[in-house]
Amino acid sequence: MEDLRKINSMQLYYLWRNLAISLLCIGLVMCGSHMVPYYMAPIVSLVLSAILYTMLWNNSVSGERGCMVVVETMLYTLVCYTFVSILLVVVESLGLYRFPNEVIFFNDPYLPSLILLPTGLCVTLFAIFFRNSMPSYRSFRMEYGNIKERGYYGVVTGKEMDIQLRNLALVFAVLTAIIWSYYLFSYVNVNRNARDWYVFVWIVVITVILDEIFFMIRYYNLYLDLYEHNEIITPEELRDITARTYLRYYVICGEYVYMNRHAFDRLNQTADVLDTPFITKKTVNGVPTSEARIIVEQMTKTKGGELKFFFGRHLAGVDKHSLLRYFYFLDGDIKDYPDMGGEGEWMHFDDVKKIYNETPLKFATNALSDLIRLSTIMLAERTYDEDGYRKNKIRSYQSHITFADIRKSKLDFQDDKWIRIAHFNSDTKFFRLKKFLREAGGKRSGSTVRK
């Protein structure tokens, strides 16, 4: 399964493009606010907000499938900046407080950097700590699974997203410190000169340009490094690539599962991790259940087991590649199956759960993501109803999962419904209010957004 490490070169481009557009918005607010009449400054940020919102919308309905956390962060920054700017005007017009002339867009000069930069810092810090709750990230995660499920691209994306957000916070923090220090200690509002405009406008624009160049170089070097290690798929190769279906089987007997303690994880390039030894691939687009049964029976040297589909996904950026997971339940006792045709041993499910709870990194990447999905869906269905309300009001109550429960379960593990409920339920703060707002927003937006 070495191909799971491959990264679509366009995905690296989208990583840089999203950051570059977000940074560009900062410079455009600075320049645009001084190119139009000062009282129209909020219009500039609103226009840019509309452009960013259009990008988010197009990403949700198109085939780009990129993670738009940075774009969403900048959208919130511009919206909050616009709201704060208008709020300051309203407060002053009501005579509640007198603000400096430079932060009121009805005055000349109006210096948007004094509001935009600290606002951006606050919003970015919020995004860093609550990234997993942002709509664009939730949508991307529901489409392709968590970081582990997205393969090597998921690992790279996760790291780069953190770097981009921290870089954005650093840019906002440094510029806020410089500009507000200059405003408080050096700026004289009676006699504005070229140095003032350089600090309040051009130092921001220059920083944005330099940051974009830095990340352009960074991602070009990353592309070269991945290309050198044969971990890049170009658009040309994607057009000619052969369809492949990867199959993973979890062979279960009673409360035991057959696992290899010395597997090699190709995604993280680590050895001696726990994984199922029954992994194969077929050069076809999809595998029917009848053929999947034949394959696992040949691999395990058994007959008559119950094959149950777990779930499957297309690989992020390589739609012609898919990864399917199955459970294969055997009747009788593990003593009846001394030769399973693969390197490994029978492990009791309690031992698997203990390792999962105490040292989850001992599992291979795909095995860990499969366990996370399995436990999340099973526990969510037992804990909450379909509306997200608790079935059992005793919060300390903990349910236990067995292989017998999984075998007789009628749950559709392919459906992300219970994943969504696990992340948003009655234990969430302000659940009823958030649920009402989400339902109201869903009715307004209609049903055109892809699931």
C-alpha positions in Angstrom: 0.0 0.0 0.0 2.9 2.3 -0.7 0.7 4.4 -3.0 -1.2 5.7 0.1 1.8 7.9 0.7 1.3 9.7 -2.7 0.3 13.3 -2.6 -1.4 15.1 -5.5 0.8 18.0 -6.5 -2.3 20.2 -6.9 -3.0 19.7 -3.2 0.2 21.4 -2.3 -0.7 24.3 -4.7 -4.1 24.6 -3.0 -2.4 24.8 0.4 -0.3 27.8 -0.8 -3.1 29.4 -2.8 -5.5 29.5 0.1 -2.9 31.1 2.4 -1.8 33.5 -0.3 -5.3 34.7 -1.0 -5.9 35.1 2.7 -2.7 37.2 3.2 -3.5 39.2 0.1 -6.8 40.2 1.7 -4.9 42.0 4.5 -2.9 44.1 2.0 -6.0 44.8 -0.1 -7.9 46.2 3.0 -4.9 48.5 3.7 -4.6 49.8 0.2 -8.3 49.7 -0.7 -9.3 51.7 2.3 -7.0 54.6 1.1 -7.9 54.3 -2.5 -11.7 54.8 -1.9 -13.3 57.6 0.2 -12.6 56.8 3.8 -16.3 56.5 4.7 -16.5 53.5 2.2 -13.7 51.6 4.0 -16.1 48.9 5.3 -17.3 48.3 1.8 -13.8 47.1 0.9 -13.8 44.5 3.6 -17.3 43.4 2.8 -16.4 42.8 -0.9 -13.4 40.8 0.1 -15.5 38.8 2.6 -17.9 38.0 -0.3 -15.0 36.8 -2.4 -13.8 34.5 0.4 -17.3 33.2 1.1 -17.6 32.4 -2.6 -14.4 30.4 -2.4 -15.7 28.4 0.5 -19.0 27.8 -1.3 -17.3 26.7 -4.5 -15.0 24.4 -2.6 -18.0 22.7 -0.9 -19.8 22.0 -4.3 -16.8 21.5 -6.6 -14.2 18.8 -6.9 -11.3 20.7 -5.4 -11.8 19.2 -2.0 -9.2 21.3 -0.2 -9.2 22.2 3.4 -10.2 25.9 3.7 -9.5 26.6 7.4 -7.2 29.5 6.7 -9.7 31.0 4.2 -12.5 30.7 6.7 -10.3 32.3 9.4 -9.6 35.3 7.2 -13.3 35.5 6.3 -14.2 35.7 10.0 -11.4 38.3 10.5 -12.8 40.6 7.8 -16.4 40.2 9.1 -15.4 40.9 12.7 -13.2 43.9 11.5 -16.2 45.3 9.6 -18.6 44.7 12.6 -16.1 46.3 15.0 -15.6 49.3 12.7 -19.3 49.9 12.4 -19.9 49.3 16.1 -17.3 52.0 17.1 -19.1 54.5 14.8 -22.5 53.6 16.4 -21.2 53.9 19.9 -19.6 57.3 19.2 -22.6 58.6 17.4 -24.8 57.8 20.4 -22.4 59.8 22.6 -21.5 56.8 24.7 -17.8 57.1 24.2 -15.3 59.2 22.3 -12.8 57.2 20.2 -9.6 58.4 18.5 -10.4 59.8 15.1 -8.1 57.3 13.4 -10.4 54.3 14.2 -13.6 56.0 13.0 -14.1 55.5 9.3 -16.1 58.8 9.0 -12.9 60.7 9.8 -9.9 61.5 7.7 -7.4 59.9 8.1 -8.9 56.5 8.9 -6.3 53.8 9.8 -7.8 50.4 9.3 -4.7 48.6 10.5 -5.4 49.7 14.1 -8.6 47.6 14.1 -7.9 44.9 11.5 -4.6 43.6 13.0 -5.7 43.0 16.6 -9.0 41.6 15.4 -7.2 39.2 13.1 -4.9 38.1 16.0 -7.9 37.3 18.2 -9.8 35.4 15.4 -6.6 33.4 14.4 -6.0 32.4 18.0 -9.6 31.2 18.2 -9.0 29.2 15.0 -5.9 27.6 16.4 -7.6 26.4 19.5 -11.0 25.5 17.9 -10.0 24.4 14.4 -11.8 21.1 14.6 -15.1 22.9 15.2 -14.8 25.2 12.2 -17.4 24.3 9.5 -14.9 24.0 6.6 -12.8 21.6 8.6 -15.8 19.6 9.7 -17.0 19.4 6.1 -13.5 18.3 4.9 -13.2 15.7 7.7 -16.7 14.3 6.9 -15.8 13.9 3.3 -12.4 12.2 3.7 -12.3 11.2 7.4 -9.8 12.3 10.0 -6.1 13.1 9.5 -5.2 9.4 9.8 -7.8 8.3 7.3 -6.6 10.8 4.7 -3.3 9.0 4.4 0.0 10.8 4.0 -1.7 13.8 2.6 -3.7 14.0 5.8 -0.5 14.0 7.9 1.1 16.8 5.7 -2.1 18.8 5.7 -2.5 18.6 9.4 1.1 19.9 10.0 0.9 22.6 7.4 -2.4 23.8 8.6 -1.0 24.3 12.1 2.0 26.1 10.6 -0.1 28.4 8.5 -2.4 29.4 11.4 0.5 30.0 13.7 2.3 32.0 11.1 -0.9 34.1 10.6 -1.1 34.7 14.3 2.6 35.7 14.4 2.1 38.1 11.5 -0.9 39.7 13.2 0.9 39.8 16.6 4.1 41.4 15.3 2.3 44.0 13.1 -0.1 44.8 15.9 2.8 45.4 18.3 4.7 47.6 15.8 1.7 49.7 14.6 0.1 50.3 18.0 3.5 51.1 19.6 4.2 53.6 16.9 0.6 55.1 17.2 0.9 55.5 21.0 4.4 56.8 21.2 5.5 58.3 17.9 2.4 59.3 15.9 1.4 62.9 15.9 -2.1 63.4 14.4 -1.5 67.1 13.7 1.2 66.6 11.1 1.0 63.3 9.2 4.0 62.5 7.0 5.4 59.8 4.7 6.7 57.8 7.7 3.2 57.5 9.1 1.8 56.1 5.9 4.8 53.7 5.7 4.1 52.3 9.1 0.3 52.1 9.0 0.1 50.9 5.4 3.2 49.8 3.6 4.9 47.9 6.4 1.7 45.7 6.4 1.7 45.2 2.7 5.5 44.5 2.6 5.1 41.9 5.4 2.3 40.2 3.6 4.3 40.0 0.3 7.4 38.6 2.1 5.3 36.0 3.9 3.7 34.9 0.6 7.1 34.6 -1.0 8.4 32.6 2.0 5.6 30.1 1.8 6.0 29.9 -2.0 9.6 28.8 -1.5 8.6 26.5 1.3 6.0 24.6 -0.7 8.3 24.5 -3.8 11.0 22.9 -1.7 8.5 20.5 -0.1 7.3 19.6 -3.6 10.9 18.9 -4.7 11.6 16.8 -1.6 8.4 14.7 -2.0 9.1 14.3 -5.8 12.6 13.1 -5.0 11.2 10.4 -2.7 8.6 9.4 -5.3 5.7 10.6 -3.1 4.1 13.0 -5.6 1.4 12.3 -8.2 1.2 15.0 -10.9 -2.0 15.9 -12.7 -0.7 14.1 -15.8 -0.1 10.9 -13.8 -3.6 11.2 -12.3 -5.2 11.2 -15.8 -3.3 8.0 -16.7 -3.4 6.3 -13.3 -4.9 2.9 -13.0 -7.9 2.4 -10.8 -7.0 0.5 -7.6 -9.1 -0.8 -4.7 -7.3 -1.6 -1.4 -8.9 -4.1 0.9 -8.4 -4.5 4.7 -9.9 -7.4 6.6 -10.3 -7.7 10.3 -10.6 -11.4 11.0 -12.6 -12.1 14.2 -13.4 -15.3 16.1 -15.5 -14.9 19.3 -13.9 -12.0 21.2 -10.5 -12.4 19.5 -9.1 -10.6 16.4 -6.1 -11.7 14.4 -3.4 -9.0 14.5 0.2 -8.7 13.5 2.3 -7.2 16.3 5.3 -6.5 14.0 3.6 -4.8 11.1 5.2 -1.9 9.1 3.2 1.3 8.8 3.9 2.7 5.4 2.1 6.0 6.1 4.4 6.9 9.0 7.3 4.7 8.0 7.4 3.0 11.4 7.9 -0.7 12.2 6.6 -3.0 15.0 3.1 -1.6 15.1 -0.2 -3.5 15.4 -2.2 -4.0 12.3 -4.2 -6.6 10.5 -2.1 -8.9 8.3 -4.9 -9.3 5.8 -4.3 -6.5 3.4 -4.3 -6.6 -0.4 -5.1 -4.5 -3.5 -6.9 -5.1 -6.8 -6.3 -3.2 -10.0 -10.0 -2.5 -10.5 -12.5 0.2 -9.6 -14.4 -1.4 -6.7 -14.7 -5.0 -5.6 -18.1 -6.9 -5.4 -18.9 -8.6 -2.1 -18.7 -12.0 -3.6 -15.2 -11.4 -4.8 -14.2 -9.8 -1.4 -15.4 -13.0 0.3 -13.3 -15.2 -2.0 -10.2 -13.1 -1.4 -10.4 -13.3 2.4 -11.2 -17.0 2.3 -8.1 -17.6 0.3 -6.0 -15.3 2.5 -7.1 -16.9 5.8 -7.5 -20.5 4.4 -11.0 -20.7 5.9 -14.5 -21.2 4.6 -18.0 -20.3 5.8 -17.2 -17.1 7.7 -19.6 -14.1 7.8 -18.3 -11.2 5.8 -19.5 -7.8 6.9 -18.7 -4.5 5.2 -17.2 -1.9 7.5 -16.7 1.2 5.5 -14.7 2.6 2.5 -13.4 5.9 1.2 -11.8 7.3 -1.9 -8.3 8.6 -1.2 -7.9 12.3 -0.9 -6.8 13.7 -4.2 -6.7 10.3 -6.0 -10.4 9.5 -6.7 -9.4 6.4 -8.7 -8.0 4.8 -5.5 -10.3 3.6 -2.8 -9.8 1.8 0.5 -12.4 -0.7 1.7 -12.6 -2.3 5.2 -14.4 -5.5 6.1 -15.1 -7.6 9.2 -14.7 -11.4 8.7 -16.4 -13.3 11.5 -15.5 -16.9 12.1 -17.6 -19.3 14.2 -16.2 -21.7 16.8 -13.0 -21.2 18.8 -9.6 -19.8 17.9 -8.2 -23.3 18.5 -10.1 -24.3 15.4 -8.0 -21.9 13.3 -4.3 -22.6 14.0 -3.1 -21.6 10.5 -4.5 -18.3 9.3 -2.2 -17.8 6.4 -0.7 -14.6 7.7 1.9 -13.5 10.2 0.2 -12.7 13.5 -1.7 -14.0 16.5 -5.1 -14.0 18.1 -5.6 -11.0 20.5 -8.5 -10.6 22.9 -10.6 -7.5 22.3 -10.0 -6.4 25.9 -6.2 -6.3 25.2 -6.8 -4.3 22.0 -9.0 -1.8 23.8 -6.4 -1.5 26.6 -3.6 -0.7 24.1 -6.0 1.7 22.3 -6.7 3.6 25.5 -3.2 3.7 26.9 -0.8 3.7 23.9 -2.8 4.3 20.7 0.4 5.0 18.7 1.3 1.3 18.9 -1.4 0.8 16.1 -0.7 1.4 12.5 -2.2 4.5 11.1 -5.1 2.9 9.3 -5.8 0.4 12.1 -6.0 3.3 14.6 -8.4 5.4 12.4 -10.6 2.3 11.9 -10.8 1.7 15.7 -11.6 5.4 16.3 -14.4 5.3 13.8 -15.8 2.0 15.1 -15.8 3.1 18.8 -17.1 6.6 18.0 -20.1 5.3 16.0 -20.9 2.4 18.4 -20.7 4.6 21.6 -22.5 7.5 20.0 -25.4 5.3 19.0 -25.7 3.9 22.5 -25.3 7.2 24.2 -27.5 9.6 22.1 -30.6 9.5 20.0 -30.8 10.7 16.4 -31.4 14.3 17.6 -28.3 14.3 19.8 -30.0 14.0 23.1 -28.8 11.6 25.8 -30.6 8.3 26.1 -29.1 7.8 29.6 -29.0 10.9 31.8 -26.2 9.4 34.0 -23.1 11.0 32.4 -20.8 8.7 34.3 -22.3 5.6 32.6 -19.9 4.0 30.2 -20.9 1.4 27.7 -18.6 -1.5 26.6 -18.3 -2.8 23.1 -17.8 -6.4 22.2 -17.2 -8.2 18.9 -20.6 -9.9 19.4 -22.2 -6.4 19.5 -20.4 -5.5 16.3 -21.5 -8.7 14.5 -25.2 -8.3 15.3 -25.2 -4.5 14.9 -27.4 -3.1 12.1 -25.5 0.2 12.1 -24.3 1.6 8.8 -20.7 2.3 9.5 -20.3 4.0 6.2 -22.8 6.7 7.2 -21.3 9.7 9.1 -24.5 10.5 11.0 -23.3 9.1 14.3 -19.9 10.8 13.8 -21.6 14.1 13.6 -23.7 13.3 16.6 -20.6 12.3 18.6 -19.1 15.7 17.8 -22.3 17.7 18.4 -24.7 16.5 21.0 -26.6 17.6 24.1 -23.3 17.5 26.1 -22.1 20.4 24.0 -22.4 23.9 25.6 -25.4 25.9 24.3 -26.5 22.8 22.3 -30.1 23.9 21.8 -29.2 27.3 20.6 -26.5 26.0 18.2 -28.8 23.3 16.9 -31.5 25.9 16.2 -29.0 28.1 14.4 -27.7 25.2 12.3 -31.2 24.1 11.4 -32.2 27.7 10.4 -29.0 28.0 8.4 -29.6 24.7 6.7 -33.2 25.7 5.6 -31.9 29.0 4.2 -29.0 27.4 2.2 -31.2 24.6 0.8 -29.8 21.2 -0.1 -27.4 22.0 -2.8 -24.3 21.5 -0.7 -22.7 18.1 -1.2 -23.0 15.7 1.8 
